Amino acid sequence: MGVVKASAVTASDVVPFPEAAPTQPRLRIEDVRLEYTTRGKTVVAIDNISIDVPDNEFAVIVGPSGCGKSSLLYLVAGLNEPTSGEILLGDKEVHGPGPDRGMVFQSYTLFPWLTVRENVEFGLKRRGMPAAEREEIVNRYLNETGLAAFHDAYPKQLSGGMMQRVAIARALANDPKILLMDEPFGALDSQTRSSMQRLLLRVWEQHHKTVLFVTHDIDEAILLGDRIYVMTARPGRLKEEVVVPIARPRSLDMVMDPAFIAVKRRILDLLKNEIKDDDEH
Ligand SMILES: Nc1ncnc2c1ncn2[C@@H]1O[C@H](COP(=O)(O)OP(=O)(O)OP(=O)(O)O)[C@@H](O)[C@H]1O
């Protein structure tokens, strides 16, 4: 084969590398502002927040009480519309709720007339998934969340922790693009809360589902999160994005690690300043 001289190669001969599709983060919150108007009085709850949540990351929102954390999650869930700005999931703008977003709230939101199995199965059945496929998926999530032995129980027979397991299993079974969790362990006693954190760590490390998680608990935020968005006092703005430099798999005893303590100190400082700023106004 002859040698191709460099001079023989023209621009039109060069086959460009296929451009890698730019990887858009799954969730983009762009310049979102939210005002509530009640009886003629307008309150700015969220003031121009922009956040990109990378795919397959566990993102956590922390901030002073009333800074708009739940409001932001509700906007992503499509349960409310921003006053301005937009929210994109993939390349679709969010308007209204949809099966691409799974929600787990602090209050228990199971259907009381359905068993554990039927609760987990609900969304799949609604989508018309065949029974055999449904059963396989439901069994998998019942096992993963330690609910297999309780599959025939009704919500009223379960403790708060068990009900939240069902809510998590139900959300995951629907295979949403993102899981939105609003203080899901906020109503649980501290022991149950720890056990739920362990469970969520284990389940999340298996699926790496994109999560947006709201909490007041800084230890919980660091333990679970890859990235923590710290908000200012109301009107909520993004104060700082803190990346958690702690390897996975994680365990609850990591709260004693120097890296954990350093991140905690950083977040507490950010929040302390925020509350002080707020008091001074
Ligand atoms: N439906 C509503 N109508 C009017 N004001 C509202 C409404 N929902 C929330 N607010 C106000 O908006 C602000 C943000 O509320 P939000 O519940 O989102 O904050 P949060 O950070 O989740 O609070 P917390 O940490 O206490 O749960 C608060 O001042 C709240 O009183």
The ligand as an SDF file (V2000), in Angstrom:
LIG
                    3D

 31 33  0  0  0  0  0  0  0  0999 V2000
  -49.1350   27.2030   49.5650 N   0  0  0  0  0  0  0  0  0  0  0  0
  -48.4780   28.2360   50.0990 C   0  0  0  0  0  0  0  0  0  0  0  0
  -49.0310   29.4530   50.1400 N   0  0  0  0  0  0  0  0  0  0  0  0
  -48.3770   30.5000   50.6610 C   0  0  0  0  0  0  0  0  0  0  0  0
  -47.1340   30.4390   51.1840 N   0  0  0  0  0  0  0  0  0  0  0  0
  -46.5300   29.2330   51.1760 C   0  0  0  0  0  0  0  0  0  0  0  0
  -47.1660   28.0720   50.6360 C   0  0  0  0  0  0  0  0  0  0  0  0
  -46.3140   27.0160   50.7750 N   0  0  0  0  0  0  0  0  0  0  0  0
  -45.2070   27.4860   51.3530 C   0  0  0  0  0  0  0  0  0  0  0  0
  -45.3370   28.8220   51.5990 N   0  0  0  0  0  0  0  0  0  0  0  0
  -44.3090   29.6970   52.1830 C   0  0  0  0  0  0  0  0  0  0  0  0
  -43.1670   29.6370   51.3250 O   0  0  0  0  0  0  0  0  0  0  0  0
  -41.9880   29.5730   52.0810 C   0  0  0  0  0  0  0  0  0  0  0  0
  -41.2220   28.3080   51.7430 C   0  0  0  0  0  0  0  0  0  0  0  0
  -41.9400   27.1770   52.2430 O   0  0  0  0  0  0  0  0  0  0  0  0
  -41.4070   25.6930   52.1050 P   0  0  0  0  0  0  0  0  0  0  0  0
  -42.3520   24.8050   52.8260 O   0  0  0  0  0  0  0  0  0  0  0  0
  -41.1190   25.3960   50.6950 O   0  0  0  0  0  0  0  0  0  0  0  0
  -40.0230   25.8040   52.8960 O   0  0  0  0  0  0  0  0  0  0  0  0
  -39.1120   24.6470   53.5070 P   0  0  0  0  0  0  0  0  0  0  0  0
  -37.7140   25.1020   53.3290 O   0  0  0  0  0  0  0  0  0  0  0  0
  -39.4820   23.3370   52.9160 O   0  0  0  0  0  0  0  0  0  0  0  0
  -39.5510   24.7160   55.0190 O   0  0  0  0  0  0  0  0  0  0  0  0
  -39.3020   23.6600   56.1940 P   0  0  0  0  0  0  0  0  0  0  0  0
  -37.8280   23.4470   56.2610 O   0  0  0  0  0  0  0  0  0  0  0  0
  -39.8070   24.3650   57.4130 O   0  0  0  0  0  0  0  0  0  0  0  0
  -40.0710   22.4260   55.8520 O   0  0  0  0  0  0  0  0  0  0  0  0
  -42.4000   29.6460   53.5480 C   0  0  0  0  0  0  0  0  0  0  0  0
  -42.3190   30.9780   53.9750 O   0  0  0  0  0  0  0  0  0  0  0  0
  -43.8400   29.1840   53.5300 C   0  0  0  0  0  0  0  0  0  0  0  0
  -44.5710   29.7680   54.5760 O   0  0  0  0  0  0  0  0  0  0  0  0
  1  2  1  0
  2  3  1  0
  2  7  2  0
  3  4  2  0
  4  5  1  0
  5  6  2  0
  6  7  1  0
  6 10  1  0
  7  8  1  0
  8  9  2  0
  9 10  1  0
 10 11  1  0
 11 12  1  0
 11 30  1  0
 12 13  1  0
 13 14  1  0
 13 28  1  0
 14 15  1  0
 15 16  1  0
 16 17  2  0
 16 18  1  0
 16 19  1  0
 19 20  1  0
 20 21  2  0
 20 22  1  0
 20 23  1  0
 23 24  1  0
 24 25  2  0
 24 26  1  0
 24 27  1  0
 28 29  1  0
 28 30  1  0
 30 31  1  0
M  END
$$$$
